[in-house]
Amino acid sequence: MVEHQKFERRLTLVAERVGGLAKMAKEIGVHPNTLYRVKHAGGYPSAEVLIAIAEKHHVDLNWLLGVSDEEMG
C-alpha cells in the first residue's frame, strides 16, 4: 500500500497548488465528491480522471500514482 499512500500525498500536493480538491475537480470537470471520496475513503479515481489530473497539471501519471519519483514525464 506504499504506492497508495504516495498517491494520496501527491494528489493533495497537486490540489494544494491549485487551491484545493474542489477547485481541481472543477478544472477537470468532475464533481468534487469524486476526489474527496478518493482522498478520504481510499481507492483510486477512474483512469479518465487520473489522466485528466496528470495532463491538466503537467505531472507524470506514474509519479501521481506513486510508481515513479519523477514528477515531470
Buried (B, 14 or more C-beta within 10 A) or exposed (E): EEEEEBBBEBBBEBBEEBEBBBEBBBBBEBEBEBBEEBBEEEEBBEEEBBBBBBEBBEBBBBBBBBEEEEBEE
